[in-house]
Amino acid sequence: MEECKLQFNISGEWITGLVREWFYLEGKGYDKCIEILNDCMRGTDETKEQIRRHAEDVLLGRAALKGNIADGSYHLEIYSPEHQEKMPHDMNVWEIVGDQKKIKDELEQYKRRWKVAMKMIPRYLKEEIGNELDEDLTATSPTVSRTLDSYMKRMLDTEEHTTEDYGWLEPSGKFHAVEWGEHQKWAYEYLKRSSMEEKMPILYEAGDVLTKKGWILLHNPAQGVAMATINPRRDYTKAQKEFLFSYYMERNCEKEANEIWRE
């Protein structure tokens, strides 16, 4: 048999980029990423603690693995403060922490506003708001907590999705993105353009016209994860179910995704 010789070449730049993508973009665990970097820096006289610190610096952009083992240029490059790598926004841990703090501060502000509003508005208005949210706001705090949890889940979601959060979904499965709070106006303009109605409805009834025709509204008055609003006399089409299942799974809302197929 002819003898074959295999030669492997490991690039430091490739390892650095891969582990950073795993940690920041794919959500793989911190310990797993550090373990991989530790394994790639063995064979020196440095202690485990020193190697772990180097691994952390690689994740933060303060150091990077360079070169390749084929030509012997593989090494760890440590940057001085003035020459430190400029990390992309979605890999900059300090900006990520800052964004999360800003969102949490905004959430606390909304909590305070919500508590004041719930104390001051009359019961009949609470019932109307509750009907829109499909929740009982005349009860105690658990319902309010679910609303805030939904808002926090959406605001802390930094992943990119294939669709916007809010909009209208046709029976065919075609999605129309709409800015938050603009769904009635969009429905009215759509009906006006398409001449679907001989007699145009008034603005605040335009959405009812679309839902009666089988359209689904993806919206949330509290700016949380969108709820699928459908006319109670209509059923989801197969295309709508497929879209909604993917929509909720992208946003890690497995419960909502599975409920679509139970309808």
N, C-alpha and C positions, 0 to 999 in steps of 0.2 A: 504494500500500500504506500502511496505517495504521502510523505510527511508534510503536514501543513502547519504553518506558524501563524498564530493570531497575535496581533499587536493592538492594544487598546490605547487610546489617547484621551485624556481628560483635560478639559479646558476650564481654567479657573473662572473666566468670565461667564461661562455657561452655568457653572454651579451656582455662582453668586446670583445671577438673574433668575434661575429656576427656584431657588429657595426663597428669594424675596417674593416671587409671584405666588408661591404656595402659601406663604405666611400672610401677605397683605390682600391678595386678590381671591384666593381659593379657600381661605379660612382654615387651612391646615394648622394643627396645634403648634403652639410655641415650642413645647418640649421636643416634638418630632423634628422641627426645623433646626433647632439647636443641636440635636443629636447628629443629624446629617452633617452639619458644618463641623462639629467636633471630630467626626470620623474622617473628614477631609483634611484635617490639620494635625493628624497624629504623626508620630515619628520624629518628634523634636524633643528637646530637653525641658520644655516648658511644662508646668504643672497643669492639672485638670482645670483648676480655677482660672489660670491665665488663658488657656485655650477657650474656655467658656466665655470669658470676657471678649476675646477676639471674635467669637461667633456672634455675640450680641452686637458688637461694633459693625460687623458685616451687615446685619439686618438693619441697623440704623443709618448706614451710609458712611460710617466713620472709617471703614476698612473694606477691602474687597480682595477676593482671590483672583490672581492674574496668571497669565501664561499657561503652559501645558506641560504634561509630564513627558511627552515624546522627546522634546528637545532640552528638557531639564530646566525650563524657565518657570515652572509652576512655583508660585510663592504667595505669601500674604502681604498685601500692601496696606500700610496704615497711614491714613491721611492726617496731616496737621489741621488744626481748626480752620485756618484760612484757605486750605485746599480741599476741605471736605466735600464729598459728592453732594450735588443738589438732587434730592430725591423727587420723583414725580409726586403730584398732589396726593394720589391715592396710595402712595407708599411712604408718605411723610407722617411719622407717628405723632409729631407735635401738632401738625395741622389737624390730624384726625381727632386727637384729644380735644383740641380747641373747638372743632365743629361739634363734637358730642356735648361739650360743656355748654356751648351756645344753645343747642337744642334743648338740653335739660333745663337751662335757665328760662327759655321760652315756655317750656312745659309747666314749670312752676308758676309762671305768670298766668298761663291759661287756667291752671288749677285755682289760683286765687280769684280770677275773674268769674270762674264757674261757680265757686262757692258763694260769692257775693250775689251773682245773678239768681241762683237757686233760692237765696233767702228773700230776695226782693220781688221777683215776678209772681203773679197770682197763680193759683193752682190750674186754672183753665188753660193758661199759656204753657205750663209744664206739660199738660196733657197733649196739647197740640204739638209741641216739640217732641214729646215722647212718641207720638204717632209717626212723625217723620223719621225718627231714629229707630222705630220699632222696638222701643224700650219703655219701661215704666219709670219715669222721672219723679213720680210722686212717692216712690219708695225711698229707702235709705241709700247709703253710699255705694254698695256693691255695683249698682248699675252705672253710677258715675265713674267708678273705677274702670269698668270695662270700656267705657267710652274713651277715657284717658289712655288706657293701655293700647287701644287701637290706634290712637293718635301717635303715641310714642313709637309703636312698632313701625308705622309708616315713615315718621320723621327720622328714625335711626337707620332706616334701610338705605345703605349707600350703594347697593348693587345697581347696575344698569339693567333695565328691562326692555323687552321687545316692544312694549306699548306704554303709553302714558297711563297714569293712575285712574283718570276719570274720563268718561265719555259715553257714547251711545253705541249699542251693538245691534246690528241688523239681524233678522232671522237667517240670513245667508251666512252669518259669521263675520261679516265685514265690520271692523271697529272704526269709529270716528272719535278721535281724541278731542276733548273739550276741557277748557280751563275750569277750575273749581268755581261753582256758583253760577256758571254761564249755561247750564244745560237747557233751561227753558228758552233762553234767547236763541241758542243754537237750533233747537227744535223748530222754533218759529221761523227762523231764516231758512232752514232746510225745506220746510213745507212751502214757503213762499217761492223758493227757487224751483222746486220740483213740480209745483202746481198740483200737488196731490189732492188738494181740497178745492172745490168750487167756492166755498165760503171759508175764508181764513178764520181760524180760531183766534181768540184773544190770546195775548202773550202767555199768561200763566196756565192756559189750557193746552198749549202746543205739545207739551210732554205727554199728556194723556192721550192725544191723538196717536202719537208714535207707539206708546205701549199697547194701545188697543189693536194696533197692526202687528203686534208681536215683537216690537223692539224691546231691548233691555237697557235700563239706565244703570250705569256704574258710577256711583256717587256716594258721598258721605258728608252730611251737613257739618259734622264735627271735624272734618279734614283727616279722618283716620283711614284705614284700609277700606276701599270701596265696597259697598253692598250692592248686590244685584237685585234691582227692582223690576219685577215683571207683572204684567196684568194678571190678576188671579184667575181669569178665564182662559188664559193662554198657557201652553206648555213650552218648555225649552225645546228648540230644534236641536238636532244632532250637532249641527255646526256650532250653535251657541254653547252647547255643553262642552264640546272639545276646546273652544276658545277659553271658556271660563275655567275649565280644569287647568289648562296651561297657565292662565293668568294668575290663579291663586297659588299654584305650585311654585311659580317663579318668585313669589313673595313669601314663601315658606308658610303658607296658610293651608296646611294639609286638611284640617277639619272642613274648611269652607270648600276646598276642592272636591273632597269626597262626598260632601252633601249634595253637590250638583248632580251626581249620578244616582242619588237616592230619590231625586224628584220624580 
